[in-house]
């Protein structure tokens, strides 16, 4: 029985770490999206859009691992709440990745010149800083 419990806790810890590592992917995507917007770099924007697949794969893996853990171990109380919270966090991370890709998809649609209006650039940079701060705090 103790061996089963230990394996469960190891699997739960691994699931938790894999989920929280997704925030790092989002920060990378956010940084790339903001840089591509500021510089109107369509190539970097395309890299950000392609990078969304990595976050989507991570989401599917976490979802499958969580469901497998629930099916094999039938956790209760705090463990069940943690696994449910990790599923919700993974969904939110996946959506944040989608939003970064959506921002990057707008870059090729804009003019090829970088934004020269200092107020617009400052606003975009400030918004990016705030989002990055919130994602970092969520880690």
VENLINZI-V473947 format. One record per backbone hydrogen bond with DSSP energy under -1.0 kcal/mol. CO is the residue of the C=O (numbers start at 1). NH is the residue of the N-H. E is the energy in kcal/mol with one decimal. If there is no record, write none. Layout:
# VENLINZI-V473947
co,nh,e
CO,NH,E
CO,NH,E
This chain:
# VENLINZI-V473947
co,nh,e
1,5,-2.2
2,6,-2.5
3,7,-2.4
4,8,-2.2
5,9,-2.5
6,10,-2.3
7,11,-2.7
8,12,-2.8
9,13,-2.4
10,14,-2.4
11,15,-2.5
12,16,-2.5
13,17,-2.5
14,18,-2.7
15,19,-2.2
16,20,-2.5
17,21,-2.2
19,22,-1.3
20,23,-1.4
21,25,-1.1
22,26,-2.0
23,27,-2.3
24,28,-2.2
25,29,-2.6
26,30,-3.1
27,31,-2.8
28,32,-2.3
29,33,-2.7
30,34,-2.8
31,35,-2.3
32,36,-2.5
33,37,-2.1
34,38,-2.6
35,39,-2.3
36,40,-1.2
36,41,-1.1
40,42,-1.0
41,45,-2.2
42,46,-2.2
43,47,-1.7
44,48,-2.1
45,49,-2.5
46,50,-2.4
47,51,-2.0
50,53,-1.4
51,55,-1.1
52,56,-2.4
53,57,-2.6
54,58,-2.2
55,59,-2.5
56,60,-2.3
57,61,-2.5
58,62,-2.6
59,63,-2.7
60,64,-2.7
61,65,-2.8
62,66,-2.8
63,67,-2.4
64,68,-2.4
65,69,-2.5
66,70,-2.5
67,71,-2.4
68,72,-2.6
69,73,-2.4
70,74,-1.6
76,79,-1.3
77,81,-2.3
78,82,-2.4
79,83,-2.3
80,84,-2.4
81,85,-2.4
82,86,-2.6
83,87,-2.0
84,88,-1.8
85,89,-2.8
86,90,-2.6
87,91,-1.8
88,92,-2.2
89,93,-2.6
90,94,-2.3
91,95,-2.1
92,96,-2.4
93,97,-2.3
94,98,-2.0
95,99,-2.2
96,100,-2.1
97,101,-2.2
98,102,-2.4
99,103,-2.3
100,104,-2.3
101,105,-2.1
103,106,-1.2
104,107,-1.1
107,110,-1.3
117,121,-2.4
118,122,-2.5
119,123,-2.2
120,124,-2.6
121,125,-2.7
122,126,-2.5
123,127,-2.7
124,128,-2.4
125,129,-2.3
126,130,-2.4
127,131,-2.4
128,132,-2.8
129,133,-2.4
130,134,-2.1
131,135,-2.7
132,136,-2.6
133,137,-2.2
134,138,-1.6
135,139,-1.1
